[in-house]
Amino acid sequence: MKRINKLCTNAQAPCHEVDQMIIDQIKQVKVKMNELKQLETQLKALSNSCTQSKKVSDCGIIKYLQESY
């Protein structure tokens, strides 16, 4: 938005620059949304890998995290 505000000070700047900035922002938002959806899917899978009847030492979430890192 800083770039758009900067353009506002130049009344002669072409409007398509503002349009392109918004289009670029929309693309970035879509990428982030896809990343967040993937993360949600992973977190749900982790959550489903554990039952409350287990001890922490048997926790599928902890085992997965230890193997991943």
C-alpha positions, -999 to +999 in steps of 0.1 A: +000+000+000+030+023+005+036+021-032+000+031-040+002+060-016+034+071-032+017+071-066-011+092-052+013+121-049+019+119-087-014+128-103+001+121-137+010+085-129-009+060-151-037+042-134-026+008-148+003+009-124-021+008-095-041-019-111-010-040-116+000-035-079-034-048-068-032-078-092+003-086-078-011-084-042-039-107-051-015-132-065+006-131-033-025-135-011-035-166-032-001-181-027-002-175+010-038-189+012-026-221-005+003-224+018-020-220+048-044-246+034-015-271+031-005-263+067-040-268+079-041-302+062-008-312+077-020-301+112-052-320+109-034-351+099-011-347+129-040-341+152-057-373+139-026-393+145-029-391+182-056-403+206-061-390+241-056-424+255-019-424+248+009-411+268+032-383+256+059-409+249+035-426+225+022-394+209+022-396+171+025-358+168+057-357+189+072-387+171+065-370+137+080-338+148+111-355+162+116-374+129+111-343+108+136-322+127 
